[in-house]
């Protein structure tokens, strides 16, 4: 392990509280004494950014860690300036970009010629700006992230939240009756992988609807073909069934990568109750929380669609302040330990 003096840390402004948790955990595990370097935030009257980095002469030949949550164009520009300046202007030895939430997640299919593959170009930009390593927490599509990062020579490190969610919901699962009365649910092939991972941690079975999403459209898949594809990708022992009738009278837990408007999640919960599910709960890593999400998850004067909601903290909820984004009825599960563990592995591998 290199001494603390070989590393410098900078953080963006979008989600500093979370970044500070990650850095503190990293220090605890490694014994390092890493601190955020000061950024002098200022700007020109016409809106041109003018922030500067404290003592930039210290950056040369050091390994730089940059935390960022680029959920707006402003924060994306901030990330660009931080990476480019540290690597190309001030000659950092390497740059590690810590981006638990990846903003461009839907537009990730290079074969779709009718849309701009924004995820691909964002990852290309990160590499061009000067990033060497990228930490992301549960991307929407691991396969596409890996493919694009490999294409541009950007080293991808994925922070896995599965054990954190398993720890958070293990007690409630046991209280509901455990393996005999609880099932994980996946609405399509794209989400079945994370459901299988969490089910394995808890000793549960996944019930998956045999559907695939292609170009925004949903297509029904033959049960046998669907299960064969799952077992080929996730192993012959993947605990998966396609019989949604199994959910009748049982407690169901949905596992998603994010909650955005919450419209799809609520519709799914309603359909599961129509099938006969006794209760429906949901875990989700990224709190995108676009306008209207509270009204859908907590309709005034009506029973809520979910008995429990476990939600990660990789980004602020929507564009709200921490107080505005709070509901008092969501169980927060911090993703900081998973991100910190991933960062520790990178730092421990650096020997120069």
SULVENLIN-V773901 format. One line per field, one symbol per residue. ss: DSSP state (H for helix, E for strand, - for the rest). phi: phi as a letter, one per 30 degrees, with the letter a starting at -180 (. if undefined). burial: b if it has 9 or more other C-alpha atoms within 8 Angstrom, else e. A space follows every 50 residues. Layout:
ss = ???
phi = ???
burial = ???
This chain:
ss = ---HHHEEEEE----HHHHHHHHHHHHHHH-----E--EE--E-----E- -EE--HHH----EEEEE-----HHHHHHHHHHHHHHHHH----EEEEE-- -----------------HHHHHHHHHHHH---EEEEE----HHHHHHHHH HH--EEEEE--HHHHHHHHHHHHHHH-HHH-EEEEE--HHHHHHHHHHHH HH---EEE--EEEE--EEEE--HHHHHHHHHHHH-----EE--HHHH--- EEEEEEEEE---HHHHHHHHHHHHH---EEEEEEEEE-----HHHHH--- --------EEE----------HHHH-----EE---HHHHHHHHHHHHHH- --
phi = .ddeddbbbbbdcdbdededdddddddddcidbdbdddcddaadedjddb dbcdhddddeiccccbcabdcbdddddddedddddddccciddabcccbe ccddbddbcdddddbddddedddddedddkdcbbcbchdebddddddddd ecicdcbcdcdedddeddcededdddjiddbbbdbbdaddcddddddddd dciccccbddbbcbhiccbdceeddddddddddcjdcedbbccdddddic ccbdbbdaccdiddddeddddddddkddabbbbbdcddhdejdddddbdd ibdddbdbbcbdbdaddiccdeddddcibcddbddeeddddddedddddd bb
burial = eeeeeebbbbbbebbbebbebbbebbbeeeebebeebebeeebeeeeeee bebeebeebbebbbbbbbbbeeeebbebbbebbbbbbbebbbbbbbbbbb bbebbebbeeeeeeeebbbbebbbebbebbbbbbbbbbbeeeebbbebbb ebebbbbbbbbbbbbbeeebeebeebbbbebbbbbbbbbebbbbbbbbbb beebbbbbbbbbbeeeeeeebeeeebbeebbeebeeebbbbbebeebbeb bbbbbbbbbbbbbeebebbbebbebbbbbbbbbbbbbbbeeebbebbbbe eeeebbebbbbbbbbbbbebeeeebeeeebeebbbbbbbbbbbbeeebee ee
